[in-house]
Amino acid sequence: MAKKKMLNAGAGSTVAKRIQPLLSSHDWEEIRLDVDGSVKPDIVGSITDLAKLCRPASFDAIWCSHLMEHLYAHEIHPTFVQFREVLKPDGFALIMSPDLEAVAQHMLTQGLGAVAYVSPAGPIRPLDMIYGHSGAIEQGRHHMAHKTGFSCDRMGNLLLSAGFPTVSVRSANFEVCALALMPEAEDRRIQPQLEACGFDFRETVTAAP
């Protein structure tokens, strides 16, 4: 049986630890896409050109972690439309981004300079989550700057407006996490796979009218 294909959009140079339980199984093959050719992705290019870089209905899933905030606001909707175009009819997209509402709350209670958490890149403060990781930008990686932001409501509404019939969104640990299902996707099949990776969307499903 052929492996299912997952597009790791904005793969970067690090291992996709959060979905590793899925990728380490024999059922999935990871295809890495990144605009930075130095990280040696399988596909070099911008996610805004996804429909040009990939064939229609060529992926069973898209994993997009902390990439969408690097686009301009007007690029989000057409990019989500392209997600739908390259996904198979029973596929899904799993998308993560900083939660600006949680970041704002942290600033109000702890202050602008307070460390929110520590990542492999080092301490992360509100300015990093709003404008992009300052260390990476200082090193000349200007594509790491943030150009827009999300709340749960904004992320969910953008995915619904892009044509995904069912979207689930949750917030935890300063992150918005969204699951967008294609029309023929079986939620009961997908949910257990994502739960094995620590994602639980059972109580946050929003269906388009």
Secondary structure, DSSP 8 states (H G I E B T S, - for coil): ---EEEEEET--SS--GGGHHHHTSTTEEEEEEES-GGG--SEES-GGGHHHHS-TT-EEEEEEES-GGGS-HHHHHHHHHHHHHHEEEEEEEEEEEEBHHHHHHHHHHH-TTS--EEETTEEE-HHHHHH--HHHHHTT-GGGS----B-HHHHHHHHHHTT-SEEEEEEETTEEEEEEE-TT--HHHHHHHHHTTT---TT-EEE--
